[in-house]
Amino acid sequence: VQLQAFGGGLVQPGGSLTLSCAPSGRTVSTYTIAWFRQAPGKEREFVSAISRSGGPPSYADSVKGRFTISRDNAKNTVFLKMNSLKPEDTAVYYCAAGSSWFPGDKLFLYDYWGQGTQVTVSS
């Protein structure tokens, strides 16, 4: 499975961006899809995930109330809507896919990874 992540860019603090993740050759509803991010000099960290079961998504505490993950089966795409962005949200954002039924926050749950898209929050 190849994952393509789109939508990164430069945005001012308080602004919004929407990231997209689409698996090639597979149906997005087949997988639990997650977003992770990695800032320079830091480890890759969990952001959000949406389960293949259709259950409630999960979020890191740092993004709860600001980010929303959703899946559009007709477009075969998972979206991450990011509002009220802060400079500390600056990172390369990766989407990942796994077979777990649970939207977990551990890297080992996800077998397939996209190439990453840069998000920079700066004035």
C-alpha positions as CSV (number, residue, x, y, z in Angstrom):
1,V,0.0,0.0,0.0
2,Q,1.3,3.4,-0.9
3,L,0.1,6.4,1.0
4,Q,0.1,9.9,-0.4
5,A,-0.1,12.9,2.0
6,F,-1.0,16.3,0.8
7,G,-1.9,19.7,2.1
8,G,1.0,21.0,4.1
9,G,2.3,24.5,3.9
10,L,3.1,27.7,5.7
11,V,0.4,29.2,7.9
12,Q,0.3,32.0,10.5
13,P,-0.4,31.2,14.2
14,G,-4.1,30.8,14.7
15,G,-4.7,29.7,11.1
16,S,-6.0,26.5,9.6
17,L,-4.8,23.7,7.3
18,T,-6.3,20.5,6.1
19,L,-4.1,17.5,5.3
20,S,-5.2,14.7,3.1
21,C,-4.1,11.0,3.0
22,A,-5.1,8.6,0.3
23,P,-3.9,5.0,-0.2
24,S,-3.2,4.0,-3.7
25,G,-4.8,0.7,-4.9
26,R,-6.7,0.1,-1.7
27,T,-9.9,1.2,-0.1
28,V,-9.3,3.6,2.8
29,S,-12.0,2.0,4.9
30,T,-10.0,-1.2,5.0
31,Y,-7.4,0.4,7.3
32,T,-7.1,2.2,10.5
33,I,-5.4,5.5,9.4
34,A,-3.3,7.6,11.7
35,W,-1.4,10.9,11.5
36,F,2.0,11.3,13.2
37,R,4.4,14.2,13.2
38,Q,8.0,14.8,13.7
39,A,9.7,18.1,14.5
40,P,13.4,18.7,13.9
41,G,15.4,16.9,16.6
42,K,12.4,15.2,18.1
43,E,10.9,11.8,18.0
44,R,7.9,11.0,15.8
45,E,4.8,11.5,17.8
46,F,1.2,10.5,17.5
47,V,-1.4,13.1,16.4
48,S,-4.7,11.3,15.6
49,A,-6.2,8.1,14.3
50,I,-9.5,6.9,12.9
51,S,-10.4,3.2,13.1
52,R,-11.4,0.9,10.3
53,S,-14.3,-0.1,12.5
54,G,-15.9,3.3,12.3
55,G,-15.6,3.9,16.1
56,P,-14.6,7.2,17.7
57,P,-11.3,8.6,16.6
58,S,-8.4,9.2,19.0
59,Y,-6.3,12.4,19.5
60,A,-3.1,13.4,21.3
61,D,-3.8,15.7,24.2
62,S,-1.9,18.4,22.5
63,V,-4.3,18.6,19.6
64,K,-7.6,17.8,21.2
65,G,-10.3,20.4,20.4
66,R,-8.2,21.9,17.6
67,F,-7.7,19.0,15.1
68,T,-10.4,16.8,13.6
69,I,-9.8,13.6,11.7
70,S,-12.4,12.3,9.3
71,R,-12.8,9.8,6.5
72,D,-14.6,10.2,3.2
73,N,-15.1,6.8,1.7
74,A,-16.4,8.3,-1.6
75,K,-13.2,10.1,-2.1
76,N,-11.1,7.3,-0.6
77,T,-9.3,9.9,1.6
78,V,-8.7,10.6,5.2
79,F,-8.5,14.3,6.2
80,L,-6.9,16.0,9.2
81,K,-8.5,19.4,9.7
82,M,-6.1,21.6,11.8
83,N,-7.4,24.7,13.4
84,S,-5.9,27.3,15.8
85,L,-2.5,26.2,14.7
86,K,0.5,27.0,17.0
87,P,4.2,27.3,16.3
88,E,4.7,24.1,18.2
89,D,2.6,22.3,15.6
90,T,5.4,22.8,13.1
91,A,6.6,19.4,11.9
92,V,6.6,17.0,9.1
93,Y,3.2,15.2,9.2
94,Y,3.0,11.5,8.2
95,C,0.0,9.4,7.5
96,A,0.1,5.7,8.3
97,A,-2.1,2.7,7.7
98,G,-2.6,-0.4,9.8
99,S,-4.8,-3.4,10.2
100,S,-5.6,-2.9,13.9
101,W,-9.3,-2.3,14.8
102,F,-8.2,0.2,17.4
103,P,-7.0,3.7,16.6
104,G,-3.9,3.4,18.7
105,D,-1.0,5.8,19.2
106,K,1.9,3.4,18.8
107,L,4.1,3.4,15.7
108,F,4.3,-0.4,15.6
109,L,0.5,-0.6,14.9
110,Y,1.0,0.9,11.5
111,D,2.6,-1.1,8.6
112,Y,2.5,1.5,5.8
113,W,3.7,5.1,5.8
114,G,3.4,8.0,3.5
115,Q,6.2,10.4,2.5
116,G,5.3,13.2,4.9
117,T,4.2,16.8,4.3
118,Q,5.7,19.8,5.9
119,V,3.6,22.1,8.1
120,T,5.1,25.3,9.2
121,V,3.3,27.7,11.6
122,S,5.1,31.0,11.7
123,S,4.4,34.7,11.5
